[in-house]
Amino acid sequence: MKLIKRVNLLDDKKLIMKLNILTIPLLVIFFALFTLLTLDRKLTEEVTIDLMYLVIAILSMAGLIIVHELIHGIFFKLFNKEGKVKFGFKNGLAYATSPNSFYSRWQFLLILLAPFVLITLVLWLLYAYREISPYAFVWLASFHGSACIGDFYFCYLVTKAPAHSYVEDTEQGINFYSNH
């Protein structure tokens, strides 16, 4: 296979900064979208923000990040049973990786999008069954959605890659290969 493109996200501080800045408008977009999804329920409860509420919110967001990366790990293994999965945190980014594993474009898109789709669905179901408040749903889903910026960026790159190319996951990012 021939290397087409190498993307080193974890060591590219300029790109990381751009993606971090893009999380702000993405947070606003998700906040508006998820707020629209909760308009069916009257917002009658008062929201008081105290120290305990903030601690629970921070722990919930940290838990979402951990679950998010575990979902990536499960999908890496689903498509490559022999591949090793590693988890880490570097330059402000939590990540899951399956170094030196190769995937088709559609497999890698599923790996990238699975956490966003599954976590958003679970949060929606928790809201729908009144296990979490509309406020909790909107904030957690918006926070998580905007935190998926790296996955969305990689999705963009994967969709722009040639049709029959392969994606190699690396400890720093991804590489694209062609059989031609």
PyMOL commands that set and color helices and strands:
alter all, ss='L'
color gray80, all
select helices_A, chain A and resi 13-37+51-79+105-128+134-147+149-160
alter helices_A, ss='H'
color red, helices_A
select strands_A, chain A and resi 2-8+86-90+93-97+101-104+166-169+173-178
alter strands_A, ss='S'
color yellow, strands_A
deselect
rebuild
show_as cartoon
